Amino acid sequence: MLPDLQSRFVARLFANNAAVADSATDDALIRGGKLSPSKRLAIYRHNVFATLTGALRDLYPVTESILGAPFFSHLATQFICATPSPSGDLNMFGREWPDFLAACAKTDNLPYLHDVASLEWAWHMAFHAAESPRFQLSKLASVPSEQHATLRFTLHPSVLLIASPFPIVRIWEVNQPDYVDEVAINWEVPGDFALVARDDVEIKIHSISRANFEFLRAIQSDASFEMAAEKAFKVDVDFDLQGSLLAAIQSNVIVDVRLDA
């Protein structure tokens, strides 16, 4: 009885059609009073949708800036109805928003929106990622040079890599509330390879070279140092392997190393 009642309540709460939401089918199961059952449910529904829309707005401020607040709220309502949260953790709500935007006919004129939203979700995930001690250079110094090829590095848990045919890092940058410089976007660039990572408490988003992207992505896939380097050199024969490795260590992108067993 209780599971059935809960399922019917949730179905009515998240009904996309207002007429369905206001149906009197289950009114007999709602306690009466000064307000009708439908009005009681409407208040509850309003509070739920306001909370979830606010959560989306906090997660995706750049997306809202691009869409405009009214259109963003309209799409948020459709998203909430179509994609009930699978988790009781509000921090996990909104994961499917980029895919929802990509599938939405109303945003066909904004083909970059999915990747921009994905970048925002990556920022959110980086913020909530686990902590990790910084890299200890003594570990690297203790490894004989003939074994360097078999080293396997570990990226910080916050690190996320996103490849896009659009300049998403620039789009993200010019839509920040404190941005005051030139807002022009060069749409002729071949695209972005974005690195999202948390250095101590600050989340940083960088546009990196494709070679560096492939190098870090290989490391993230647990490839050996030799294999990760090969991936980078296939893209750019002049890739600065030593410099990129040192920069990743200093910026807390790479946090550990081990020898391949």
Helices and strands as residue ranges (DSSP letters): H 2-13, H 18-21, G 27-29, H 37-59, H 61-67, H 69-82, G 90-92, H 97-103, G 105-107, H 113-128, H 137-141, G 145-150, E 151-155, E 160-164, H 168-174, E 192-199, E 202-207, H 210-220, H 225-235, H 241-250, E 254-259
